[in-house]
Amino acid sequence: MSAPEVDQSGEIGHVHHSQRQVLLDFMSHLKLNGFLRFSYPMPDQERGAGWMMFLYEQVPDNVINSFGD
């Protein structure tokens, strides 16, 4: 499984992946680590393929990088 692409450079972060299930699993990972402010995955209309979700709070790199461990 490839890691989701996370971009937190703006006020609202966003996460992209080609498979919805990966983002659902990432949501569970965020919840387990105490992060609850995010959207549910939705089709990525900007890119025209794949899935995306928003992050409404800054998530530390160590939490993002530990996904899938």
HUURGI-V409230 format. One record per backbone hydrogen bond with DSSP energy under -1.0 kcal/mol. NH is the residue of the N-H (numbers start at 0). CO is the residue of the C=O. If there is no record, write none. Layout:
BEGIN
nh=NH co=CO
nh=NH co=CO
END
This chain:
BEGIN
nh=4 co=15
nh=6 co=13
nh=12 co=54
nh=13 co=6
nh=14 co=52
nh=15 co=4
nh=16 co=50
nh=22 co=18
nh=23 co=19
nh=24 co=20
nh=25 co=21
nh=26 co=22
nh=27 co=23
nh=28 co=24
nh=29 co=25
nh=30 co=26
nh=31 co=27
nh=32 co=28
nh=33 co=30
nh=34 co=29
nh=37 co=35
nh=38 co=53
nh=41 co=51
nh=43 co=49
nh=44 co=42
nh=47 co=43
nh=50 co=16
nh=51 co=41
nh=52 co=14
nh=54 co=12
nh=55 co=36
nh=63 co=59
nh=64 co=60
nh=65 co=61
nh=66 co=63
nh=68 co=65
END
